[in-house]
Amino acid sequence: MIPGSALVALTISFSSTVFPAILCAYAGQAAYLTKFQGIKTLEKQVQLCELSRALAVSYS
């Protein structure tokens, strides 16, 4: 069992260093995925539009 003062020290260290670091890491990851997933989705939509136009031209 952890003594009381050690438990307080662990709680303070977690609250002041570990938790904010994890929070920043997840926020950064979410920002990256939001930014670059949108670009991939847009690129796929453009490719599908170009493909459908090419198919429409070839069939007409």
Secondary structure as GFF3:
##gff-version 3
##sequence-region A 1 60
A	DSSP	alpha_helix	4	13	.	.	.	ID=ss1
A	DSSP	pi_helix	14	18	.	.	.	ID=ss2
A	DSSP	alpha_helix	19	59	.	.	.	ID=ss3
###
